[in-house]
Amino acid sequence: MIRVEELSKRFNNFTALDGINLHIKSGESFALLGPNGAGKTTLIRILSTLLKPTSGRALLNNIDVTVEPEDAKRQIGVVSHNPYLYDELTALENLEFYAGLYESNPDIPELLKLVNLDSRAHDPVGNFSRGMKQRLSIARAILHDPKILLLDEPTSGLDHKSRNNFYTLVDRLKSRGKTILLTTHYLEEAAGLCENGVILKKGVVTSSVDLKAPQPVLEKIFEDMGR
Amino acid sequence: MNPLLIYRIVCKDLKSELRGKETINFMFLFSFISLLMFNFAADPFSPALTEVGPGLLWFVFIFTGMLGLSRAFIKEKETGTLEGLLLAPVSTEDILYAKTFYNLLLMLGIQLIAFPLFIVLFNYNIAGSALDAFIVLALGNIAFVVVGSFMSALVMNAKSRELVLQIIVLPLLLPVIILTIISLRKVMIAGVNLLSIGEVKLIVFYVAIMAVLASILFEYIVEE
């Protein structure tokens, strides 16, 4: 469960988020939509404890991200356009390293199989394509079995095939009951992975979106969003 | 503080460095060439060399260390992996301690090779104990990496960060540079015992103050 209450974030005179309220139920897949600079990434960074809010609060499974950041970190797995992987280390070594930081003992060969990288387990990540790195990044994000996945434009820069592979993976995680918060610019991604969403503009939630609405309705919403 | 997490981060850094050899080769090469240059520039049998030897040795270590220091945080920042560390349940202090310890290991590795090399190349006769001289150098290195690692984190978001690092680290290190050279002179030239050198206690005091300050302030540096 993700609960955001009157959350604001200001950088000097610039207001990135202004009194955001959100409630995402356990097991729900939710999209944060909006044009560039709307505040989507700022919200994800606050939820992932990388930024502190100016006011308001954010709770992950009832854990306040500002008050108990280390406990909050155990609740989440973050996948962004940056895979957070070490090029000199192999896929296996990267996952072992991160598992060590979480002090968890996951079945790493099984995780590599899940992301179709079991045959490349001993290859340095520096030799991987962007799509492969992004799949490995999912394995990194879920190795401590978090209840919540924060996906911040995870498919930006990926080709069509890699993007589809990524969607298949996220679908599998959804079926395992993970709560998913996704930020994206792609209509098919939001509609394919999420049931509900909100549109953010200039740091404010402007409207809610039913992502199961008919395609023409969604297309109109996305068209208006870019204006 | 979680020693196990610190150990894991240090092991990861060492493994990455030994594979890529981006820093260690440059550090070793720089110290070797510097010592070789000074060796050709000065007469190894000149009495003047005995006088300047401690300063020369410390000069080589300081500038060799500069090459390694800048990489500890800046590389993680540039590759985006620093966020990966911050997303994991690791305290910011543990990240700082791990980077400091990793830098220290690099410096001690270079010292282990360069110190005997200096003695052989310059035919240097240490008046006191060679082990004492090594310990003084190691203490100086500890002060250097404590201040340098923290400053490396401080400038990681700056433009021309590697240049900025050198500009702000050297003045901060000036007290410890002077204290280390005085201590080295006492051991290497006057043959004084390590335990009776007051400057050594001052270096330890300096390290303690800087370590406390760095661990208090580091959290504010990594937060955007």
Interface residues (C-beta under 8 A of the other chain):
Chain A: R45 S48 T49 L50 L51 K52 E70 D71 K73 R74 I76 V78 N82 P83 Y84 L85 Y86 D87 E88 L89 E93 F97 Y98 G100 L101 Y102 E103 P124 R140
Chain B: L4 L5 R8 I9 K12 K15 S16 R19 G20 T79 G80 T81 E83 G84 L85 L86 L87 A88 P89 V90 S91 E223 E224
